[in-house]
Amino acid sequence: MPSKSRPQKLPYNALIKERAQNLRIQSTPAEKHFWNSLRKMPFYESTTFNRQKPIGNYIVDFYCHSFQLVIEIDGDSHGKPVTQSNDMKRTEFLEAQGLTVQRFTNREVMDNIEAVMIEVENFIKKGKSPRPRWYELIIFPTRNEHFVEAEV
């Protein structure tokens, strides 16, 4: 079941429709891998996902209307301070629309797609995100590396 009652109508900027269509054609390898894996998931048959969906002045990588879920696949440029700031503003805008944003790095998608799909599936099953993703990219930009906890 969707996590929220009737989803609201999202803001739409028709001026970016053509750009979204071009982005669908020119998907990154990580986006293609995510999309192909997503389509094989058992929940995919009962849910609709859009690729490169315009919402307001933004184009999100993947969007599920039923669960008001945005999934972003972030490349290496998302580790830069300016991009991180823009990502935070974008996430704040999307969350203000009542959406949940899940972010995954290209590296996560390419190296561990099974874990990524489990996280998406958990959201679909529970109707909520198991953990906020956008701040982790800022705090732990190379999350796949091993970190040693310091003793306090």
GULUMVEX-726226 format. One record per residue: residue number from 0; residue in one letter; z, x, y of N, C-alpha, C in turn. Coordinates in nm, 3 decimals. Layout:
// residues N
(NUM; a; (Z; X; Y); (Z; X; Y); (Z; X; Y)),
...
***
This chain:
// residues 152
(0; m; (0.000; 0.083; -0.119); (0.000; 0.000; 0.000); (0.000; 0.087; 0.124)),
(1; p; (-0.069; 0.045; 0.228); (-0.065; 0.119; 0.352); (0.076; 0.129; 0.406)),
(2; s; (0.103; 0.239; 0.475); (0.238; 0.266; 0.523); (0.276; 0.182; 0.642)),
(3; k; (0.180; 0.128; 0.712); (0.209; 0.053; 0.832); (0.141; -0.082; 0.823)),
(4; s; (0.195; -0.176; 0.898); (0.127; -0.304; 0.901); (-0.007; -0.283; 0.971)),
(5; r; (-0.074; -0.383; 1.002); (-0.209; -0.380; 1.054); (-0.236; -0.263; 1.149)),
(6; p; (-0.326; -0.170; 1.108); (-0.359; -0.058; 1.195); (-0.423; -0.104; 1.325)),
(7; q; (-0.387; -0.037; 1.433); (-0.441; -0.073; 1.564); (-0.583; -0.020; 1.579)),
(8; k; (-0.655; -0.075; 1.675); (-0.788; -0.026; 1.704); (-0.774; 0.105; 1.781)),
(9; l; (-0.843; 0.206; 1.735); (-0.832; 0.338; 1.795); (-0.930; 0.355; 1.911)),
(10; p; (-0.893; 0.437; 2.010); (-0.987; 0.464; 2.120); (-1.110; 0.537; 2.066)),
(11; y; (-1.223; 0.507; 2.123); (-1.350; 0.562; 2.074); (-1.434; 0.606; 2.193)),
(12; n; (-1.486; 0.727; 2.185); (-1.574; 0.780; 2.289); (-1.714; 0.792; 2.229)),
(13; a; (-1.803; 0.701; 2.267); (-1.939; 0.699; 2.213); (-2.018; 0.826; 2.248)),
(14; l; (-1.975; 0.896; 2.352); (-2.046; 1.017; 2.394); (-2.035; 1.131; 2.293)),
(15; i; (-1.938; 1.125; 2.203); (-1.923; 1.234; 2.105); (-1.973; 1.194; 1.966)),
(16; k; (-2.032; 1.076; 1.955); (-2.081; 1.029; 1.825); (-2.186; 1.124; 1.766)),
(17; e; (-2.280; 1.168; 1.846); (-2.386; 1.257; 1.797); (-2.326; 1.391; 1.752)),
(18; r; (-2.230; 1.441; 1.827); (-2.163; 1.568; 1.788); (-2.094; 1.551; 1.653)),
(19; a; (-2.029; 1.436; 1.631); (-1.961; 1.409; 1.504); (-2.063; 1.406; 1.390)),
(20; q; (-2.177; 1.344; 1.413); (-2.282; 1.339; 1.311); (-2.330; 1.480; 1.276)),
(21; n; (-2.347; 1.566; 1.377); (-2.389; 1.704; 1.353); (-2.283; 1.781; 1.277)),
(22; l; (-2.157; 1.758; 1.307); (-2.049; 1.826; 1.236); (-2.045; 1.785; 1.089)),
(23; r; (-2.080; 1.659; 1.059); (-2.086; 1.615; 0.920); (-2.192; 1.692; 0.843)),
(24; i; (-2.304; 1.718; 0.910); (-2.414; 1.790; 0.847); (-2.378; 1.938; 0.831)),
(25; q; (-2.305; 1.993; 0.928); (-2.274; 2.136; 0.931); (-2.128; 2.163; 0.892)),
(26; s; (-2.082; 2.099; 0.788); (-1.944; 2.117; 0.743); (-1.918; 2.262; 0.703)),
(27; t; (-1.795; 2.306; 0.724); (-1.756; 2.441; 0.682); (-1.740; 2.442; 0.530)),
(28; p; (-1.741; 2.559; 0.469); (-1.718; 2.565; 0.324); (-1.583; 2.502; 0.284)),
(29; a; (-1.480; 2.523; 0.364); (-1.349; 2.464; 0.332); (-1.354; 2.311; 0.341)),
(30; e; (-1.423; 2.258; 0.441); (-1.436; 2.113; 0.453); (-1.515; 2.055; 0.336)),
(31; k; (-1.620; 2.122; 0.295); (-1.699; 2.076; 0.180); (-1.614; 2.078; 0.053)),
(32; h; (-1.537; 2.184; 0.035); (-1.451; 2.196; -0.083); (-1.345; 2.087; -0.083)),
(33; f; (-1.284; 2.063; 0.032); (-1.184; 1.958; 0.044); (-1.246; 1.822; 0.012)),
(34; w; (-1.360; 1.792; 0.071); (-1.427; 1.664; 0.053); (-1.464; 1.641; -0.094)),
(35; n; (-1.521; 1.742; -0.158); (-1.558; 1.729; -0.299); (-1.436; 1.707; -0.387)),
(36; s; (-1.327; 1.776; -0.356); (-1.203; 1.759; -0.433); (-1.140; 1.622; -0.406)),
(37; l; (-1.142; 1.580; -0.282); (-1.085; 1.450; -0.245); (-1.155; 1.337; -0.319)),
(38; r; (-1.286; 1.346; -0.329); (-1.365; 1.240; -0.393); (-1.338; 1.229; -0.543)),
(39; k; (-1.279; 1.332; -0.602); (-1.246; 1.331; -0.746); (-1.105; 1.277; -0.772)),
(40; m; (-1.028; 1.255; -0.666); (-0.889; 1.211; -0.684); (-0.885; 1.064; -0.726)),
(41; p; (-0.789; 1.027; -0.812); (-0.780; 0.888; -0.859); (-0.763; 0.786; -0.746)),
(42; f; (-0.691; 0.822; -0.641); (-0.668; 0.727; -0.533); (-0.792; 0.707; -0.445)),
(43; y; (-0.892; 0.793; -0.458); (-1.010; 0.786; -0.371); (-1.085; 0.654; -0.387)),
(44; e; (-1.090; 0.602; -0.508); (-1.164; 0.478; -0.534); (-1.106; 0.358; -0.459)),
(45; s; (-0.977; 0.362; -0.431); (-0.913; 0.247; -0.364); (-0.887; 0.273; -0.215)),
(46; t; (-0.936; 0.384; -0.165); (-0.914; 0.420; -0.026); (-1.045; 0.466; 0.035)),
(47; t; (-1.058; 0.449; 0.164); (-1.178; 0.495; 0.232); (-1.142; 0.608; 0.327)),
(48; f; (-1.213; 0.719; 0.316); (-1.199; 0.831; 0.407); (-1.330; 0.850; 0.483)),
(49; n; (-1.318; 0.882; 0.609); (-1.433; 0.917; 0.691); (-1.427; 1.065; 0.722)),
(50; r; (-1.545; 1.126; 0.729); (-1.553; 1.267; 0.772); (-1.595; 1.271; 0.918)),
(51; q; (-1.539; 1.367; 0.992); (-1.574; 1.389; 1.131); (-1.574; 1.259; 1.210)),
(52; k; (-1.458; 1.200; 1.218); (-1.437; 1.069; 1.281); (-1.396; 1.086; 1.428)),
(53; p; (-1.474; 1.031; 1.522); (-1.432; 1.034; 1.662); (-1.312; 0.942; 1.685)),
(54; i; (-1.209; 0.997; 1.746); (-1.091; 0.921; 1.788); (-1.058; 0.968; 1.928)),
(55; g; (-1.073; 0.879; 2.025); (-1.055; 0.919; 2.163); (-1.161; 1.023; 2.197)),
(56; n; (-1.118; 1.133; 2.258); (-1.211; 1.242; 2.292); (-1.212; 1.351; 2.186)),
(57; y; (-1.154; 1.324; 2.071); (-1.145; 1.422; 1.964); (-1.229; 1.378; 1.845)),
(58; i; (-1.267; 1.476; 1.764); (-1.333; 1.448; 1.636); (-1.241; 1.507; 1.529)),
(59; v; (-1.186; 1.421; 1.445); (-1.096; 1.468; 1.340); (-1.178; 1.496; 1.214)),
(60; d; (-1.132; 1.590; 1.135); (-1.208; 1.630; 1.016); (-1.218; 1.517; 0.914)),
(61; f; (-1.103; 1.455; 0.881); (-1.101; 1.346; 0.783); (-1.005; 1.239; 0.833)),
(62; y; (-1.041; 1.114; 0.807); (-0.957; 1.003; 0.853); (-0.955; 0.892; 0.749)),
(63; c; (-0.834; 0.843; 0.719); (-0.816; 0.729; 0.629); (-0.755; 0.615; 0.710)),
(64; h; (-0.833; 0.513; 0.737); (-0.789; 0.401; 0.820); (-0.673; 0.324; 0.757)),
(65; s; (-0.680; 0.300; 0.627); (-0.577; 0.221; 0.559); (-0.438; 0.280; 0.575)),
(66; f; (-0.430; 0.412; 0.575); (-0.301; 0.479; 0.585); (-0.280; 0.545; 0.721)),
(67; q; (-0.374; 0.524; 0.811); (-0.368; 0.583; 0.945); (-0.338; 0.733; 0.935)),
(68; l; (-0.414; 0.798; 0.849); (-0.393; 0.939; 0.817); (-0.511; 1.023; 0.866)),
(69; v; (-0.478; 1.129; 0.940); (-0.576; 1.227; 0.984); (-0.548; 1.355; 0.907)),
(70; i; (-0.653; 1.415; 0.853); (-0.640; 1.543; 0.785); (-0.730; 1.642; 0.856)),
(71; e; (-0.669; 1.753; 0.898); (-0.743; 1.858; 0.967); (-0.745; 1.983; 0.880)),
(72; i; (-0.861; 2.047; 0.872); (-0.877; 2.172; 0.800); (-0.898; 2.278; 0.909)),
(73; d; (-0.800; 2.367; 0.924); (-0.799; 2.462; 1.034); (-0.848; 2.599; 0.992)),
(74; g; (-0.945; 2.651; 1.066); (-0.997; 2.784; 1.043); (-0.911; 2.891; 1.110)),
(75; d; (-0.957; 3.014; 1.105); (-0.881; 3.127; 1.157); (-0.853; 3.117; 1.307)),
(76; s; (-0.942; 3.054; 1.381); (-0.922; 3.044; 1.527); (-0.797; 2.964; 1.562)),
(77; h; (-0.746; 2.885; 1.469); (-0.629; 2.801; 1.497); (-0.499; 2.882; 1.502)),
(78; g; (-0.506; 3.012; 1.474); (-0.390; 3.098; 1.484); (-0.372; 3.156; 1.625)),
(79; k; (-0.471; 3.136; 1.712); (-0.465; 3.189; 1.849); (-0.378; 3.098; 1.936)),
(80; p; (-0.302; 3.156; 2.029); (-0.211; 3.075; 2.113); (-0.280; 2.960; 2.188)),
(81; v; (-0.398; 2.983; 2.243); (-0.467; 2.876; 2.316); (-0.505; 2.763; 2.222)),
(82; t; (-0.555; 2.797; 2.106); (-0.595; 2.696; 2.007); (-0.472; 2.621; 1.956)),
(83; q; (-0.361; 2.693; 1.935); (-0.238; 2.628; 1.891); (-0.190; 2.527; 1.993)),
(84; s; (-0.200; 2.562; 2.120); (-0.161; 2.471; 2.227); (-0.250; 2.347; 2.226)),
(85; n; (-0.380; 2.369; 2.211); (-0.474; 2.256; 2.204); (-0.448; 2.169; 2.081)),
(86; d; (-0.416; 2.233; 1.968); (-0.385; 2.158; 1.847); (-0.262; 2.071; 1.866)),
(87; m; (-0.162; 2.124; 1.936); (-0.039; 2.047; 1.961); (-0.070; 1.925; 2.048)),
(88; k; (-0.151; 1.944; 2.152); (-0.189; 1.832; 2.240); (-0.268; 1.727; 2.162)),
(89; r; (-0.360; 1.774; 2.081); (-0.441; 1.685; 1.997); (-0.352; 1.606; 1.902)),
(90; t; (-0.259; 1.676; 1.836); (-0.167; 1.610; 1.742); (-0.081; 1.508; 1.815)),
(91; e; (-0.030; 1.543; 1.931); (0.051; 1.449; 2.011); (-0.030; 1.325; 2.046)),
(92; f; (-0.156; 1.342; 2.085); (-0.242; 1.228; 2.117); (-0.261; 1.140; 1.994)),
(93; l; (-0.294; 1.202; 1.881); (-0.319; 1.126; 1.759); (-0.194; 1.053; 1.712)),
(94; e; (-0.079; 1.120; 1.719); (0.046; 1.055; 1.680); (0.082; 0.941; 1.774)),
(95; a; (0.047; 0.954; 1.902); (0.071; 0.846; 1.998); (-0.014; 0.723; 1.964)),
(96; q; (-0.120; 0.742; 1.887); (-0.204; 0.630; 1.843); (-0.149; 0.568; 1.715)),
(97; g; (-0.036; 0.620; 1.666); (0.025; 0.569; 1.544); (-0.026; 0.637; 1.418)),
(98; l; (-0.094; 0.751; 1.433); (-0.151; 0.821; 1.319); (-0.059; 0.932; 1.271)),
(99; t; (-0.070; 0.965; 1.145); (-0.003; 1.081; 1.088); (-0.107; 1.190; 1.072)),
(100; v; (-0.072; 1.312; 1.111); (-0.165; 1.424; 1.102); (-0.114; 1.524; 0.998)),
(101; q; (-0.199; 1.554; 0.902); (-0.171; 1.660; 0.806); (-0.270; 1.772; 0.834)),
(102; r; (-0.219; 1.895; 0.843); (-0.303; 2.011; 0.869); (-0.296; 2.107; 0.751)),
(103; f; (-0.412; 2.158; 0.713); (-0.422; 2.259; 0.609); (-0.510; 2.371; 0.662)),
(104; t; (-0.481; 2.492; 0.622); (-0.567; 2.604; 0.662); (-0.685; 2.614; 0.568)),
(105; n; (-0.791; 2.678; 0.615); (-0.905; 2.706; 0.527); (-0.857; 2.779; 0.402)),
(106; r; (-0.767; 2.871; 0.423); (-0.716; 2.953; 0.313); (-0.645; 2.866; 0.209)),
(107; e; (-0.564; 2.771; 0.253); (-0.496; 2.681; 0.159); (-0.598; 2.602; 0.079)),
(108; v; (-0.699; 2.550; 0.148); (-0.801; 2.467; 0.082); (-0.880; 2.549; -0.019)),
(109; m; (-0.919; 2.669; 0.020); (-1.003; 2.751; -0.068); (-0.923; 2.814; -0.181)),
(110; d; (-0.797; 2.851; -0.155); (-0.719; 2.924; -0.256); (-0.628; 2.835; -0.340)),
(111; n; (-0.595; 2.716; -0.291); (-0.498; 2.633; -0.362); (-0.526; 2.484; -0.339)),
(112; i; (-0.646; 2.442; -0.370); (-0.686; 2.304; -0.345); (-0.601; 2.205; -0.423)),
(113; e; (-0.551; 2.246; -0.539); (-0.468; 2.156; -0.619); (-0.342; 2.115; -0.541)),
(114; a; (-0.276; 2.212; -0.478); (-0.154; 2.182; -0.400); (-0.187; 2.096; -0.279)),
(115; v; (-0.301; 2.120; -0.217); (-0.345; 2.040; -0.102); (-0.366; 1.895; -0.146)),
(116; m; (-0.434; 1.876; -0.258); (-0.460; 1.740; -0.307); (-0.331; 1.670; -0.347)),
(117; i; (-0.236; 1.744; -0.402); (-0.106; 1.684; -0.437); (-0.036; 1.636; -0.312)),
(118; e; (-0.043; 1.714; -0.205); (0.022; 1.673; -0.081); (-0.043; 1.548; -0.023)),
(119; v; (-0.175; 1.542; -0.026); (-0.245; 1.422; 0.022); (-0.209; 1.303; -0.067)),
(120; e; (-0.211; 1.324; -0.198); (-0.178; 1.216; -0.291); (-0.035; 1.167; -0.270)),
(121; n; (0.059; 1.258; -0.246); (0.197; 1.218; -0.219); (0.206; 1.131; -0.095)),
(122; f; (0.129; 1.164; 0.007); (0.129; 1.082; 0.127); (0.076; 0.942; 0.095)),
(123; i; (-0.034; 0.937; 0.021); (-0.094; 0.807; -0.014); (0.004; 0.725; -0.097)),
(124; k; (0.070; 0.787; -0.194); (0.165; 0.714; -0.280); (0.286; 0.664; -0.202)),
(125; k; (0.339; 0.746; -0.113); (0.460; 0.711; -0.041); (0.434; 0.651; 0.096)),
(126; g; (0.312; 0.670; 0.144); (0.280; 0.619; 0.277); (0.340; 0.700; 0.390)),
(127; k; (0.387; 0.822; 0.359); (0.438; 0.908; 0.464); (0.418; 1.054; 0.426)),
(128; s; (0.413; 1.137; 0.526); (0.390; 1.279; 0.504); (0.516; 1.346; 0.455)),
(129; p; (0.506; 1.432; 0.352); (0.624; 1.498; 0.301); (0.682; 1.600; 0.399)),
(130; r; (0.602; 1.651; 0.491); (0.652; 1.745; 0.591); (0.552; 1.755; 0.704)),
(131; p; (0.598; 1.775; 0.827); (0.503; 1.796; 0.937); (0.426; 1.925; 0.914)),
(132; r; (0.298; 1.925; 0.941); (0.215; 2.041; 0.912); (0.183; 2.124; 1.036)),
(133; w; (0.163; 2.063; 1.151); (0.110; 2.138; 1.265); (0.204; 2.248; 1.312)),
(134; y; (0.334; 2.226; 1.308); (0.424; 2.330; 1.358); (0.432; 2.447; 1.262)),
(135; e; (0.406; 2.424; 1.135); (0.410; 2.534; 1.039); (0.301; 2.636; 1.068)),
(136; l; (0.188; 2.591; 1.119); (0.081; 2.684; 1.151); (0.122; 2.775; 1.266)),
(137; i; (0.206; 2.725; 1.353); (0.251; 2.806; 1.466); (0.360; 2.902; 1.420)),
(138; i; (0.453; 2.852; 1.341); (0.566; 2.933; 1.297); (0.526; 3.027; 1.183)),
(139; f; (0.447; 2.977; 1.089); (0.408; 3.055; 0.971); (0.256; 3.059; 0.958)),
(140; p; (0.186; 3.131; 1.047); (0.039; 3.128; 1.041); (-0.019; 3.183; 0.912)),
(141; t; (0.053; 3.267; 0.840); (0.004; 3.318; 0.712); (0.099; 3.275; 0.602)),
(142; r; (0.117; 3.145; 0.590); (0.214; 3.084; 0.501); (0.196; 3.126; 0.356)),
(143; n; (0.077; 3.166; 0.316); (0.054; 3.200; 0.176); (0.110; 3.336; 0.139)),
(144; e; (0.148; 3.416; 0.238); (0.210; 3.544; 0.208); (0.355; 3.522; 0.172)),
(145; h; (0.413; 3.619; 0.103); (0.552; 3.606; 0.062); (0.643; 3.655; 0.173)),
(146; f; (0.744; 3.575; 0.207); (0.840; 3.611; 0.310); (0.974; 3.635; 0.244)),
(147; v; (1.047; 3.729; 0.295); (1.180; 3.757; 0.246); (1.278; 3.702; 0.348)),
(148; e; (1.370; 3.617; 0.302); (1.469; 3.559; 0.391); (1.573; 3.662; 0.427)),
(149; a; (1.605; 3.672; 0.553); (1.708; 3.767; 0.598); (1.846; 3.706; 0.571)),
(150; e; (1.939; 3.791; 0.532); (2.076; 3.742; 0.511); (2.143; 3.726; 0.646)),
(151; v; (2.221; 3.620; 0.659); (2.289; 3.593; 0.787); (2.433; 3.636; 0.778)),
***
